[in-house]
């Protein structure tokens, strides 16, 4: 009975989606990174993957996808932009941003779940901006300031250079998610949750 309960709680399909999105975030690091205006934290495409995980997978699956990726990075796999990997990635200037991916993906997913069965583009963009930008910055900027020894206000100012790119990523993630959800309704987190609940009640 306990095994049956676990299978229902963690369906094979969900685990597969988690693995796919962990791989997607890793693949988005392949183009490399870009440091601009002397900022110690590079610009990468991987936050686009974090946003996509949130808007398509929902709260816990999105967070788990990021956790899987970061565990593999900690184990030494070069899955971050520029081929970075190992525990050293978690003590550098970008460490807070990496850790922030987890709550960032979760908050993005949580907001999309509350947008219902048919989330609109605006709702998706807002979710990406709040979770995929705001929450990640909330973790990343203070840690960067501590690691680099640069005052918090100055570090926050330097991080403004990320905003235009992050806005583009939020819109792009929302458009991709909206198209995917129209073709595949189970990619809407609220719809997926309803189907899981219906399966448990049978």
C-alpha positions in Angstrom: 0.0 0.0 0.0 2.8 2.4 0.8 4.5 1.7 -2.5 1.2 2.5 -4.4 1.0 5.8 -2.5 4.5 6.7 -3.4 3.9 5.9 -7.1 0.8 8.1 -7.1 2.6 10.9 -5.3 5.6 10.8 -7.7 4.3 9.6 -11.1 6.9 8.4 -13.5 5.8 11.0 -16.0 6.5 13.8 -13.5 10.0 12.4 -12.8 10.7 12.3 -16.5 9.6 16.0 -16.9 11.8 17.0 -14.0 14.8 15.3 -15.7 14.0 16.9 -19.1 13.9 20.4 -17.6 17.0 19.8 -15.6 18.7 18.9 -18.9 17.1 21.9 -20.6 18.6 24.3 -18.1 22.0 22.6 -18.5 21.7 22.9 -22.4 20.9 26.6 -22.1 24.3 27.0 -20.5 26.1 25.7 -23.6 26.2 29.1 -25.5 28.4 30.3 -22.6 28.2 33.5 -20.6 28.9 37.2 -20.8 30.3 39.5 -18.2 29.4 43.1 -18.8 30.4 46.4 -17.1 32.7 44.6 -14.7 30.0 42.6 -13.0 31.4 39.5 -11.4 28.2 37.6 -12.2 27.8 36.6 -15.9 24.7 36.9 -18.1 23.5 33.5 -19.2 20.5 31.9 -20.8 20.0 29.4 -18.0 17.6 31.6 -16.1 15.3 31.2 -19.2 15.2 27.5 -18.4 14.4 28.2 -14.7 11.5 30.4 -15.8 10.3 27.8 -18.3 10.4 25.1 -15.6 8.3 27.3 -13.3 5.6 28.2 -15.9 5.2 24.6 -17.2 6.0 22.3 -14.3 4.5 24.2 -11.4 5.9 24.6 -7.9 7.4 21.4 -6.7 8.4 19.9 -10.0 10.2 23.1 -11.1 12.0 23.4 -7.8 13.0 19.7 -8.0 14.3 20.1 -11.6 16.6 22.9 -10.4 17.7 20.9 -7.4 18.6 18.0 -9.7 20.7 20.2 -11.9 22.5 21.9 -8.9 23.3 18.5 -7.3 24.9 17.4 -10.5 26.9 20.6 -10.7 28.0 20.1 -7.1 29.1 16.6 -8.0 31.5 18.1 -10.6 29.6 18.0 -13.8 30.3 21.1 -16.0 26.6 22.0 -16.5 26.7 25.7 -15.8 27.4 28.3 -18.4 31.0 28.3 -19.5 31.5 24.7 -18.5 31.6 25.5 -14.8 30.9 22.8 -12.2 32.0 21.6 -8.8 31.5 23.0 -5.3 33.5 26.1 -6.2 30.5 27.4 -8.1 28.7 27.6 -4.8 31.2 29.9 -3.1 31.7 32.4 -5.9 30.0 35.7 -6.7 27.1 33.9 -8.5 26.4 31.4 -5.7 23.4 33.3 -4.4 21.9 33.4 -7.8 22.3 29.7 -8.3 20.6 28.9 -4.9 18.0 31.5 -5.8 17.0 29.4 -8.9 15.3 26.9 -6.5 12.8 29.3 -4.8 12.7 31.4 -8.0 11.4 28.4 -10.0 9.0 27.4 -7.2 7.5 30.9 -6.8 7.1 31.2 -10.6 5.3 27.8 -10.6 3.2 28.7 -7.6 1.9 31.9 -9.2 1.1 30.1 -12.5 -0.8 27.4 -10.6 -3.0 30.2 -9.1 -3.6 31.6 -12.6 -6.0 28.7 -13.2 -6.6 26.4 -16.2 -6.0 29.1 -18.8 -3.2 31.5 -17.7 -2.8 34.5 -20.0 0.5 35.9 -21.3 0.4 38.8 -18.8 -0.1 36.4 -15.9 2.8 34.2 -17.2 5.1 37.2 -17.6 4.3 38.5 -14.1 5.0 35.1 -12.7 8.4 35.0 -14.5 9.3 38.5 -13.3 8.4 37.9 -9.7 9.9 34.4 -9.4 12.4 34.2 -12.1 13.8 37.7 -11.6 12.7 39.2 -8.3 13.2 36.1 -6.1 16.5 35.2 -7.7 17.8 38.7 -7.3 16.7 38.7 -3.6 19.1 35.8 -3.0 21.8 36.6 -5.5 22.6 40.3 -4.9 23.2 40.1 -1.1 25.5 37.0 -1.5 27.4 38.7 -4.4 27.9 41.7 -2.2 29.3 39.6 0.6 31.6 37.5 -1.6 33.0 40.4 -3.6 33.1 42.9 -0.7 31.2 45.5 -2.8 28.6 47.5 -0.9 25.0 46.1 -1.3 23.8 49.3 -3.0 26.6 49.3 -5.5 26.0 45.6 -6.2 22.3 46.1 -6.7 23.2 49.0 -9.2 25.5 46.7 -11.1 22.8 44.1 -11.3 20.5 46.5 -13.2 22.4 45.5 -16.3 20.6 42.2 -16.1 17.1 43.6 -16.2 16.6 44.2 -20.0 17.8 40.7 -20.8 15.7 39.2 -18.0 12.6 41.0 -19.2 13.2 39.5 -22.7 13.6 36.0 -21.1 10.4 36.4 -19.2 8.4 37.4 -22.3 10.1 34.6 -24.3 9.4 32.0 -21.6 5.8 33.1 -21.4 5.3 32.9 -25.2 6.9 29.4 -25.4 4.8 28.2 -22.4 1.6 29.6 -23.8 2.1 27.9 -27.1 3.0 24.6 -25.4 0.0 24.8 -23.1 -2.4 25.4 -26.0 -1.1 22.3 -27.8 -0.7 20.2 -24.6 -3.1 21.2 -21.8 -1.3 19.1 -19.3 1.6 21.6 -19.5 -0.7 24.0 -17.5 0.2 23.4 -13.9 -3.4 23.8 -12.6 -4.7 21.3 -15.2 -1.9 18.8 -14.3 -2.8 19.1 -10.6 -6.5 18.4 -11.3 -5.6 15.3 -13.2 -3.4 14.0 -10.5 -6.1 14.6 -7.9 -8.7 12.9 -10.1 -6.3 9.9 -10.4 -6.0 9.7 -6.6 -9.7 9.7 -6.1 -10.4 6.8 -8.4 
